[in-house]
Amino acid sequence: MTAIHERPHRASPSEAGSFVEEFDRLEQLREEKLRQLDAKFKAEKRAINKGINEDQKGVLEDGKKQGVNKGVIRAISDQQRLKRKAESILEQAEDKVDSLEDDDREFAVDIRTALGNDFASFGLGAAAVSRDEDEDDDGADGTTNAVVEAVKGSMSDKEWDEAGTGATH
């Protein structure tokens, strides 16, 4: 074992050991508190999910009673959720550009302009533009048309006609 040479302003091995012990005790305390917090969070998260799942189940059952397929409700809801997420991510990306220093921000804006703000020249961007151009004359996209057809297919012609006029049975 290497000897520690004591000098002024240098702790003895036992004093140094006490710092290590205290530091480790605090680390263990942190780990325990975080474990407890994580367990509490997970329990609250499960309770929230359980309550919302029960509420959603009720909505799906009510929709089914009115002739709306559960899959239609879920598909549209998923689409809206993903759209909100995409908008949030896009906003975060724009904030990153906005937070750049002046020269870098101007350069980033120039690059974005050169690429086209909508990035239509990229593979996925081109596909989106193409899909947008292929929309029906009524302006509905493919998803909307599929939903309308699914709902219409679950109803009689009379129900469909009444739904369009707002008439009741």
Sequence and secondary structure as in RCSB ss.txt:
>XXXX:A:sequence
MTAIHERPHRASPSEAGSFVEEFDRLEQLREEKLRQLDAKFKAEKRAINKGINEDQKGVLEDGKKQGVNKGVIRA
ISDQQRLKRKAESILEQAEDKVDSLEDDDREFAVDIRTALGNDFASFGLGAAAVSRDEDEDDDGADGTTNAVVEA
VKGSMSDKEWDEAGTGATH
>XXXX:A:secstr
       TT   HHHHHHHHHHHHHHHHHHHHHHHHHHHHHHHHHHHHHHHHHHHHHHHHHHHHHTT  HHHHHH
HHHHHHHHHHHHHHHHHHHHHHHTS HHHHHHHHHHHHHH TT TTSHHHHHHHHHHHT  TT   HHHHHHHHH
HHHTS HHHHHHHHHT   
